[in-house]
Amino acid sequence: MKKTLLTNIPNGIPSELEQFITGARIYDSSCSPEARVYYIDKDNGYYLKTSAKNTLEKEAKMTDYFYKKDLGTEVLHYISNTSDWLLTAKVIGEDCTHDTYTSDPIRLCDTIASELRKLHELDFSDCPVKNRIKDYLSLAETNYKNGTYDKSNFPDSFGYRSADDAIAVLNEGKNALKSDTLIHGDYCLPNIILDNWKLSKFIDLGNGGVGDRHIDIFWGIWTLWFNLKTYKYSSRFLDAYGRDKIDTNILKVVAAAEVFG
C-alpha cells in the first residue's frame, strides 16, 4: 500500500482523535476518490478513514464483526459528525499487491481462493448486515436509471455491449442472487492482508454482510486480472475455490450488476 508523507495534518479531525495524531507522522494512503485514508505512524500504527457523513457506518459494523471472528482489525473509534471518521488498528502483514505475493502469482491465486472458500463456510447468524443483496440490487438499478455505466475496468469476458444489455441480464437473473453467505463484498488484493503467506486480516469491509458468494468470486477473478494484468489465472481461481459451489450463470448476473458501480 503506497504512503505519501503529509506536511500538514488534515483539517477537521474530531477532538476525540487528537491523542492519536499528536506527535505522529501522517501519511496519505488513499486509493479511492470516495474516501481519504491516512496512516498514523505512532505506537503500533493506526489507519484513519474519512468520508461523507453516514457512509462509513456499515464498514465500522462489519469491521468490528470480522474482528470478533479474528478476521478483521480492531475498530478504535467511529465518529459521525459533519463527516464520518473510522479509526482502526494497523494490521500485521502486507496486502496482496506486495511484491512478495505478486511475484508468485500461482501461489497467490490459490491462496486467495482457498481463504475465500473458508470465509464463505463460516456461520453468519449473528451478522449485523443481514441482506446485502437488497442494497446491492438497489444501487445497480438506481445507477442504471441515472445513466451510470462503465465496463472499462472489467474483463472482456464479463463485458456487455450496452447498459441496456446489462440491465436485461440483471433483471432476468437477479432472483438467483441469494443472501445466504458471509461475504467480504470487495474481495480484491489490496483488501486481503497476508503475513508470510498466511491470512492476517481482511480490510475495507463496507460492502460486506450476508450476500451471495458469487459477488466475492467475481471480484476474486477481477482482481487477478486487474492487478496481474492477465486472464491466465481466472480458471485456476475457480478450481482452487471449488467449482461445486460456483454457477457461471450467476457470475454473469453479478457482472451485469457491477458495470453499474
C-alpha positions in Angstrom: 0.0 0.0 0.0 1.5 3.3 -1.1 2.0 6.0 1.5 2.8 9.7 0.9 4.1 11.8 3.8 2.0 14.8 4.5 3.3 18.2 5.7 0.0 19.2 7.2 -2.4 17.3 9.4 -5.8 17.1 7.6 -8.4 19.6 8.8 -11.5 18.7 10.7 -10.2 15.8 12.7 -12.5 15.3 15.7 -11.1 16.2 19.1 -11.5 12.6 20.3 -8.8 11.5 17.8 -6.2 14.2 18.5 -4.4 12.0 21.0 -3.6 9.5 18.2 -2.4 12.3 15.9 -0.2 14.3 18.2 3.5 13.8 17.6 2.9 11.3 14.8 3.9 11.3 11.1 0.8 11.2 8.9 0.8 9.6 5.5 -1.9 9.6 2.8 -2.6 6.0 1.7 -5.9 6.7 -0.1 -6.7 4.6 -3.2 -10.3 5.7 -3.8 -11.9 9.1 -4.7 -14.8 8.3 -2.3 -12.7 8.4 0.9 -9.4 9.5 2.3 -7.3 7.1 4.2 -4.4 8.2 6.5 -1.7 6.1 8.1 -0.7 7.4 11.5 2.8 6.3 12.4 2.6 6.1 16.1 2.6 3.3 18.7 1.9 0.2 16.6 0.3 2.2 13.8 -3.3 3.3 13.0 -5.4 3.9 9.9 -7.9 6.7 9.8 -10.5 6.7 7.1 -12.8 9.7 6.5 -15.7 10.1 4.1 -19.1 11.8 3.7 -21.5 11.7 6.7 -23.1 8.3 7.3 -21.1 6.5 4.6 -18.8 4.5 7.0 -21.3 3.2 9.5 -21.7 -0.2 7.8 -17.9 -0.5 7.4 -17.5 0.1 11.1 -20.1 -2.5 12.0 -18.7 -5.1 9.6 -15.0 -4.4 10.6 -16.0 -5.0 14.2 -17.9 -8.1 13.3 -14.9 -9.5 11.4 -12.6 -8.5 14.3 -14.7 -10.6 16.7 -14.2 -13.5 14.3 -10.4 -12.8 14.3 -10.6 -11.8 10.6 -10.7 -8.0 10.8 -8.8 -5.2 12.6 -9.9 -3.6 15.8 -12.3 -0.6 15.5 -11.0 2.1 17.9 -13.4 4.9 17.1 -16.3 5.5 14.7 -17.4 9.2 14.7 -20.1 10.7 12.5 -20.4 14.5 12.7 -20.1 16.7 9.6 -18.1 13.8 8.1 -17.5 10.1 9.1 -14.3 9.1 10.7 -13.2 5.5 11.3 -10.0 4.8 13.3 -8.6 1.2 13.2 -5.5 -0.5 14.4 -2.8 -1.4 11.9 -2.9 -5.0 10.7 0.2 -7.1 10.8 1.5 -8.1 7.3 1.2 -6.7 3.8 -1.7 -6.6 1.3 -1.6 -8.9 -1.6 -0.3 -6.3 -4.1 3.0 -6.5 -2.3 5.9 -7.9 -4.5 6.3 -10.8 -2.2 2.9 -12.1 -3.3 2.5 -10.9 -6.9 5.9 -12.4 -7.7 4.4 -15.8 -7.2 1.0 -15.5 -8.9 0.1 -19.2 -8.9 0.5 -19.4 -5.1 -1.2 -16.1 -4.7 -4.2 -17.2 -6.8 -4.5 -20.5 -4.8 -4.2 -18.7 -1.5 -6.9 -16.0 -2.0 -9.2 -18.7 -3.5 -8.8 -21.0 -0.5 -9.2 -18.2 2.0 -12.3 -17.0 0.3 -13.8 -20.5 0.5 -13.0 -20.6 4.2 -14.7 -17.3 4.7 -17.8 -18.5 2.8 -18.1 -21.5 5.1 -18.4 -19.5 8.3 -21.6 -19.2 10.3 -23.2 -15.8 9.8 -26.3 -16.0 12.0 -25.2 -13.0 14.1 -24.0 -10.8 11.2 -25.3 -7.2 11.6 -25.9 -6.8 7.9 -28.5 -9.5 7.1 -29.5 -8.8 3.4 -26.7 -7.3 1.4 -28.4 -8.3 -1.9 -31.3 -5.8 -1.3 -28.9 -2.9 -1.3 -26.7 -4.4 -4.0 -29.5 -4.6 -6.5 -31.0 -1.3 -5.5 -27.7 0.5 -6.2 -27.3 -1.1 -9.6 -30.9 -0.3 -10.6 -30.6 3.3 -9.4 -27.3 3.8 -11.2 -28.8 2.4 -14.4 -31.6 4.9 -14.2 -29.1 7.7 -13.6 -27.0 6.7 -16.6 -24.0 5.4 -14.7 -22.5 2.6 -16.8 -18.8 1.8 -17.1 -17.4 -1.5 -18.2 -13.9 -0.2 -18.9 -12.5 -1.7 -15.7 -13.9 -5.2 -16.4 -12.5 -8.1 -18.4 -13.9 -8.6 -21.9 -15.3 -11.9 -20.9 -17.7 -10.2 -18.5 -18.4 -7.2 -20.7 -21.7 -6.1 -22.1 -22.2 -4.1 -25.3 -24.5 -1.5 -23.6 -26.2 -0.6 -20.4 -29.5 -2.0 -21.8 -27.8 -5.3 -22.4 -26.5 -5.5 -18.9 -29.8 -4.4 -17.2 -31.7 -7.1 -19.2 -29.3 -9.8 -17.9 -29.6 -8.4 -14.4 -33.4 -8.2 -14.4 -33.7 -11.7 -15.8 -31.3 -13.3 -13.3 -31.4 -11.2 -10.2 -33.7 -13.6 -8.3 -30.9 -16.1 -8.4 -28.8 -13.9 -6.1 -29.3 -15.1 -2.5 -28.3 -13.7 0.9 -27.0 -17.0 2.2 -23.3 -16.5 2.7 -21.0 -14.2 4.7 -19.2 -12.1 2.1 -16.4 -9.6 2.0 -18.1 -7.6 -0.7 -14.9 -6.1 -2.2 -12.6 -9.1 -2.4 -9.6 -7.5 -4.1 -5.9 -8.0 -3.5 -5.4 -4.7 -1.6 -8.1 -5.7 0.9 -6.5 -9.1 1.8 -3.6 -8.9 4.3 -1.2 -11.8 4.5 1.6 -12.3 6.9 4.2 -14.6 5.4 1.5 -16.2 3.1 -0.9 -16.8 6.0 -4.1 -14.8 6.2 -3.7 -11.9 8.7 -6.9 -9.9 8.3 -9.4 -8.6 5.8 -9.9 -4.8 5.5 -12.3 -2.4 3.6 -15.5 -4.3 4.7 -18.0 -1.6 3.9 -19.7 -3.8 1.3 -19.7 -6.9 3.5 -22.6 -8.8 5.0 -24.8 -11.7 4.3 -25.0 -11.9 0.5 -24.2 -14.1 -2.5 -20.9 -15.8 -2.7 -20.7 -15.1 -6.4 -20.1 -11.4 -5.7 -16.8 -12.3 -3.9 -15.9 -14.8 -6.6 -16.4 -12.2 -9.3 -14.1 -9.8 -7.5 -11.5 -12.6 -7.0 -11.4 -13.2 -10.7 -11.4 -9.5 -11.4 -8.5 -8.6 -9.1 -6.2 -11.2 -10.5 -6.9 -9.8 -14.0 -6.6 -6.2 -12.9 -3.6 -6.4 -10.6 -1.6 -9.1 -12.5 -2.6 -7.8 -16.0 -3.5 -11.2 -17.3 -6.5 -13.5 -17.7 -4.5 -16.7 -17.2 -5.4 -17.3 -13.6 -9.2 -16.9 -13.8 -9.9 -20.6 -14.4 -7.3 -21.7 -11.8 -9.0 -19.4 -9.2 -12.4 -21.1 -9.8 -10.7 -24.6 -9.5 -8.9 -23.6 -6.3 -12.1 -22.2 -4.8 -14.2 -25.2 -5.7 -16.5 -25.3 -8.7 -19.0 -27.3 -6.7 -20.2 -24.0 -5.3 -20.0 -21.9 -8.5 -22.7 -21.2 -11.0 -21.2 -19.4 -14.0 -24.6 -18.1 -15.0 -24.9 -16.3 -11.7 -21.4 -14.8 -12.2 -22.8 -13.2 -15.4 -25.6 -11.7 -13.4 -23.1 -10.3 -10.9 -21.1 -8.9 -13.7 -24.2 -7.2 -15.1 -24.7 -5.5 -11.7 -21.1 -4.4 -11.3 -20.9 -2.4 -14.5 -23.3 0.0 -12.8 -20.9 0.7 -10.0 
